[in-house]
Amino acid sequence: MQFSEGKLAYLQPGQVRIKVHAAGVNGPDIKQRMGAYPPPESASPILGLEVAGVIIAVADDVLQWQVGDPVCALVPGGGYAEAVNTFAAHCLPIPNGWSFIQAAGLPETFFTVWGNVFMRAGLKAGETVLVHGGSGGIGSTAIQLASQLGAKVFATSGSEEKRQFCLSQGASFALNYHEESFVEPILTLTDNVGVNVVVDIAGGDFINENLKVLAMDGRMVSIAMQRGPKATVDIFRIMAKRIVWTGSTLRPQSVAAKAKIASELRQHVWPLLDAGKLNIAIDKVFLFDEVVAAHQHMESGLHKGKIILNISN
């Protein structure tokens, strides 16, 4: 990674320009840096998918935002910069009492969790959900949102410290998958019924184990593949239990699809943030010129919650 100066593209219809105060660091940033997650053709090659800052310009057709508005936003790339262009429909207000540092950790994780766990998997109040990787940014957000919206949450993580962290985020039960299989404990906790939803960031050898703990008509949503992109799948178990297996990646989705997620977040989730009923777990904040250290910290796997770059300092 290296710093360089450049000019921003002209604003397209429906876009705003944000002076970036802080940016979130996410797994796709690491993969893009390594050449394993190329940006879409129309996107900036600069890293960074979520920011918080102040709007400094708006396209002529943008009516919902004005210059000077503080926002956090999902961006198509280019978040590791002093300014970035993004779509107005992908911006959300900074929650009451939140700093730019805090708000920068919201968009990528909340868009991902809401779009997958609630829109695709259809998790509802009163249901049960198993969240793998509960100590990461995605996992901790999923735990908080699911528990706050009335679901019972179980979680897995990779250490005792991370297991305790999952419990602090709202999980009713958490285990260290390095020490024990999650299958028997989850089935015991659900009286052998299984869970309604599995939020899977593991892939690989976890897939068939997930199928074992899903209830009849259960749903599994795949968000990442930390244990590998391939699995030998017990198809009969999917058929016998009428399991629906879905998943998505956020970045390639259309402007309209991401705008719909933003609209639902503003309606269902932002009031909870404003009321202080949800928060975001921030593991560590790095200065902009410490971006290499920030990536190294994420790659270490030791973080619990979000990693943030302080751009404006």
N, C-alpha and C positions, 0 to 999 in steps of 0.2 A: 504494500500500500504506500502511496505517496500523495502529498498535497500538491495541488496546482491551481492556477487561476483560470477562469473561463467565463463565458457569457451565458446567461440563461436564454432559452428559446423564448420567442414571443408568446404571450398568453393566447391560448386557443379559446374559442367560445366555451363558456361554462367553467373556466378555470380562475384560480386566484394565485397570487404569489405570496409566500409566507417568509418573513424573516425568521430564521430558525434559532430558537433559544436552546433547544435540547432535542436529542434524537435517541430512539431506542435501538439497541443492538439485538439482533435476532438470528436464529439458526440459518435462515436463508442468506443472510449477509455472509456468513462463513462459507457456505456452499458456493455462492457467487464468486467470492474471492478466490476460491480453489478451482473455479472453472466448471463446477458441477451443476450450476443453477443459472444458466445464461438469462439475462433480462429479456423481456419481450422486445420485438424490433423497435417499437415506438417509445420505449422507456429509456430513461437516462442510464448510462453505464455506471454512474456513480452509485456506491452502496447507500443503503438506508431506505427503509420502508415505512417509517412512522416518525412524526415530528410533533413538536409543540412550539408555538411562537405567535407572532402578530402578523396579520394580513397587511401587506404594504401595497398591493395593487389588485384590482379585480377586472375581469373582462366586462365589456359593455353590457352583456346580457345577464350578468350575475346580480341578483336583487337581494338574496338572503344574507349576504355578508357585505361589510363595509371596511374600508381602510381603517386600521386601528383596532379591529376586533381580535381579541386573543382566542386562539383555537388550537385544538390538536387535530391531526389529520393523518389519514392513510395516504401515502404517496407512491407513485409507480416506480420510484427509484429517485436517487439524488438527495436523500435525507441527510447524508453526511456532508453538509454544505452550509454556508451562511444564509442562503436563500434557496427556495425550491418552488416550482410550480406544481399544482395539483388541482383536482376537480373540486369545485365548491361543494358538490353533493357528498364528497368524502370527508368533509370537515365537520367537527363537532365542537361545541363550546367547552371551554375549560370548566370542569366542575367547580362548584362553590368552594372557595378556600384552598384550592389546589395550586401548587406551583407548576411552572413549566416542566421542571424535572420530573415531577410525579406524572403529569399529564402526557408526557412523551412516551410513557410506557403503556398507554391505554390502547391506541388504535389497532395495531397488528394483532395483539392477543385477543382483544374483545371482539373485533371483526371475525377472527378465526373461530373463537369459541361459540359466539352467537350463531354464525353461519352454519357451523357443523353440528354442534350439540343440540341446539334448539330449533333451527330451521330445517336441517337435513335429518337428524335423528329424532326430532320431535319430542325431546325430553319434557315431561310435564310434572307439575306438583304431585306429590304422593308416590312418584316412581323411585326406583333405585338406579344408581349409576356407579360404575367402576371407572375411575380415572387413573390411567397409567402415567407415570412421570409427574406425579402430583406436586413436586417441589419446584418445577420449572415455571416459566412465565405463563405458558399455555395451561399447564396443569393446575397451578394455584388459582388462576382466573376461573377455570372450569369448576374447581371445588367451591370457590366463593359464590359464583353465580348460581350454580345448581342448588347449593344449600340455602341460599337466600331466597330462591324462588320455589322452595318447598320440596325439593328432592332429597332423598337420603343418599349420602355420598360415601363410597369406599375408595381408597387410594393405594397405589403402590409407589415405592421410591427405593433409592439405592443405598441408604444408610440409616442408622438410628437417628441421627440429627435431622435428616430430611423427613423421616417418618414423623417425628415430633412436629416438624414444620407443617406437614400436611394436616395434622390434627388441629394446629393453631389456625389454619385457614378455613376450617369448618367441616373437615371429614369426620365422620362418626367412627371410622375404623381405618387404620393404615398399617401396612406391613412393608418390611424390607425384602424385596424379591431376591436379593442375594442370599438370604438366610432360609427362606421357605417359599414353596409354591403358593400362589394365591388361590388356586382352585378350591381346595378343601375348606379353607377359612371362609371364602365367599359363599360357598354352598351351605356351610353350617350357619352363617349369619342370616341367610335368606330361607332357612328351613328347606333347603334343597330345591327351592323354586328358581333361583338364579336372579340375576339383575336384568332390568329392562334395557339398559343402555351400557355399552362399553365405549369409552373414549380411548382410542389406541394410538399411541405415538411410537410404539415399539415395532410392529410388524414381525417379520421373521417367525421364530419359534413361538411367539406369543399368540399367534392367530388361532391355532387350534385350541389352545388353552382358553382363549376368550370365548370360543364357541361352546366350550364345556360349561362356562358359568353364565351364559346368557339364558334368560327365561324363554318360554314359548312366546313367539312373536317379538322376540328381542331385536334390538338394532345395534349394530356395531359401526362406528364411524372412525375411519382411518385418517389421521392428520399428519403423521410422520412415519419414518421407517428406521428408527434408531438401531434395531436389531437385524436389519436387512430388508431388501425390497421383495424377496421371494419367500414363499411358504408352500408346503404341501398341505392342501386344505381338505378337510373331511367334508366333502360336499353333501353326503347324506345327512350329516348333523344339521346343516343349514336347511335342507329340505324338511327334515322331520320336525324341527322347531319353528319352521316358517320365519327364519331369521332374515332380516334385511341388512345387507352390508353395503355401506356407502362411504363416501369420503370426498375430499376436495383439496385443492391448493388454492390459495387466495389470490395471488398476484395475477395469474392469467385470466381471471374472471372479468367480465365486461364492466364498463363504467356503470351501466344500469344495475347490474347485479350487486355491485359493491354499494351503490347508492341505496338500494333496498335494504341491505344490511344496516347501513348507517341510519336510515329512517327508523328501523325497528329498535336499534340501540337507543336512539334519542327518546323513543316512546316508552320503552320498557326498562331500560337499564340506567340511563342518565339521571332520572329522578332518584334512584337508589344511591348513586354516587353523590348527588347534590345533598342528600339527606344524611350522608356519612354512614350508610349501611353497607357500603362496599369500599374497599380500598385496593391499593396495588402494592404488592410486596416488591420493594426495590432492594436488590442485593448490594449493588455498588455503583457509584457514580464516578466516571472518568472524565478528565478534561479532554478537549477535542484532540490535542496533540498526543494524547495517551491512547489513541484508538488501537494501536497494535496490542497494547497491554489488555485492553478491553476484549479484543478477540481471543487473546490467549486465555483470559479468565473464563470466557464462555466455553472454549474448547476443553478446558480442564474438567468441566462437568461438576465443579465444586459449588457453583452458584445456586442460590435459592431465591427464585423470583427474577426480577428484571435487572438488566444491565443498561445503564443510561450514559450517553455522552453529553456533557455540558458544553454546548457549542458557543454560547454567548460570552462565557467567562474569558 
